[in-house]
Amino acid sequence: MEFGRYVFGSIEIDGVTYEHDVVIEGGRIRKRKKGPSKALRGRYGHTPLTAAEEIPWSCRRLVIGCGASGSLPVTDDVTAEAERRGVDLVVIPTVEAIEQLRRSGADTNAILHVTC
């Protein structure tokens, strides 16, 4: 997987520009579906990442790029579920997450937040 330009609001992966959050699972890319987490938006100021979403758990390591300034809230239930499943959870700003993913193997999945 080749990561190109990342700027606030968009990311390029394998020559395709995405203007929304992405989920990378097993080398495949899909849009993050925030719907299940939207009920908590008022509490966090942003739609947080919760375990109610379709998290790509089929991995040994899950990298969460929490935005340009690291503002995406990740709820405690995500951390607890990662621990329960034995998945190494890495939560870092998206630019750092991209660097991690460039060095990672096939056993790593990701969720990348492209704004805040």
TITOR-742786 format. One record per residue (C-alpha): y, x, z; residue in three letters. Coordinates in pm, whole numbers, plus 50000, padded with zeros to 5 digits. Each point is the difference from the previous one (the first is absolute). Example, Ala and Ser with C-alpha at 12.3 -4.5 7.8 and 13.67 -1.06 7.14 Angstrom:
residues 2
495505123050780Ala
503445013749934Ser
//
This chain:
residues 116
500005000050000Met
503365014249897Glu
503154991950192Phe
503275001949811Gly
503464990450108Arg
500574981850328Tyr
503434985550073Val
501074972050231Phe
498484968449850Gly
497535015149752Ser
497135024249966Ile
498275014249694Glu
496235004250009Ile
497995011249697Asp
503024994049776Gly
500554964050116Val
503084990550203Thr
499494975150283Tyr
502974982350157Glu
498054985750292His
497785012750280Asp
496635012149879Val
496505002650142Val
497785028049874Ile
496304994450053Glu
497285020449839Gly
502425013049736Gly
501144965049904Arg
503524986950053Ile
501014964750095Arg
503064982750137Lys
500254996550377Arg
499804963450094Lys
502304996050300Lys
499484962550044Gly
497705001750304Pro
502555021650185Ser
503194981149912Lys
499844978350313Ala
500895031150205Leu
502995010049787Arg
502574985850243Gly
498545019750290Arg
500115033349814Tyr
502954996349763Gly
497645008349710His
496654985949898Thr
497695022850201Pro
496605012449894Leu
497414980450199Thr
496224998850004Ala
500234964949850Ala
500745015949661Glu
497415013549757Glu
499875035150145Ile
497895024549793Pro
497665009350287Trp
497225014049777Ser
500985036250065Cys
499905027950256Arg
503795004249995Arg
502764974449945Leu
503495012949922Val
502844975550054Ile
503295009549840Gly
502454981150217Cys
503015001849769Gly
502825023249905Ala
501325001850355Ser
496714991750172Gly
501094964950098Ser
496914979349911Leu
498614987250330Pro
496245004250040Val
498624976850267Thr
497665010650277Asp
497184979149855Asp
499905023149696Val
499695030350225Thr
497294983150208Ala
498024989649692Glu
500175035249855Ala
498675013850326Glu
497244973850014Arg
498945008949645Arg
500235037650051Gly
502745003449738Val
502545027950043Asp
503374982149979Leu
503045019849884Val
503384982350014Val
502845020549848Ile
503034994949774Pro
499004992549641Thr
501195033149855Val
497755018450247Glu
497154975549932Ala
500185008449629Ile
499665037050082Glu
497004992350223Gln
498404979749721Leu
500495028049747Arg
497795021650224Arg
497514973050099Ser
496564992249868Gly
498294968049892Ala
499314990450364Asp
503724992350055Thr
501674966449934Asn
503674991550039Ala
502674973750041Ile
503415011249874Leu
503204981850094His
502655007849736Val
503194989050175Thr
501515005150349Cys
//
